[in-house]
Amino acid sequence: MSIKELESTVHELQELRRIKEELKSEITGLEDAIKSEMGDREQITAGAYRIDWKAVVTTRIDTTALKKALPKIADRFMKQTTTRCFCVR
């Protein structure tokens, strides 16, 4: 790929990311409007659509508290990973 082709590809990527952000904003607005209509209800029906908005409870380890209370044990279970960060500026 030439520098000119690469530049064009990056330009297209940036434009698609901009459109994606606009769509995410619109989606969030529509979801918020539906949630506002639902109020405290966990489920409603709108024509052919059933909409669920239920509480989900999860349990996770509080690593900050674990490191503070039992740092040696926490260190034994720490795992280092390497990732590559893709960024266009």
N, C-alpha and C positions, 0 to 999 in steps of 0.2 A: 504494500500500500504506500503510495507516495505521500509526501507531507501535505499536499493539497487535498488528496482524498481523505487523509486522516483528519485534517481540519474540518472538512465537510461532514464527516462522520461525527465528530465531536459536537459540531454545531447542531446537527440533527438530534443527537443525544440530549443536549441542553434544552432544545425546544420541546422534546417529548417529556422531559422532567418537569418543565414549566407547566405543560398541559396537565400532567399527572397531579401536580400540586393544586391546580385549579379544580380538577375533578374531585380530589380528596376533600377540598373545602366544600364543594357542592354536596357531596355525599354526606359529610358530617352535618351540614345544615338540614338536609332531609331527614337523617336519622334523629337529630335533636327534635325536629318538629313531630315526628312519630312518637318519640319518647314522651314529649310534653303532652300529647293527646292521651297516651296510655296512663299517665300519672302513676298510681301505685299498682295498677293491674299488671300481672305477669304475662297475660296473653289476651290478645284481641283478634277478631276476624274482620278483614276488610275485603269484602267480595270473595275472590278466589284465593286470597292470601291469609295465612295464619301467621301472626307476628308474636314471637316470644321474646320476653325481656326479663329473664329470671336471674336471681342472685346465684352466684357460683362461689362456693367456699373452697379455698385451696390451703394446703399446709406446706410450708417451706422452712428450711433451716435458716435461721437468722445468723448468717455468717459473721456479722459484725459483733453480735453478742457472744457467739461462740469463741471468736478470736480474743475477745476481752476476758471472758471467764476461764477459758481453757486454751491458751495460746499454743502450748506444745502439742496438744491433741489436734487442734485446728491445722497446725503446720504439717502434721503427718498426712493429712488428707487433702492438702492443696495440690492442684495439678496445673502445671504451666502449659499453655497452648500458644501456638504462633498462627497468626492470620495475616493476610495481606489486605490492606485498605486501598480500595480503588477510589480515587478522588480526581475530579476535573475542576480546575480553577480558571 
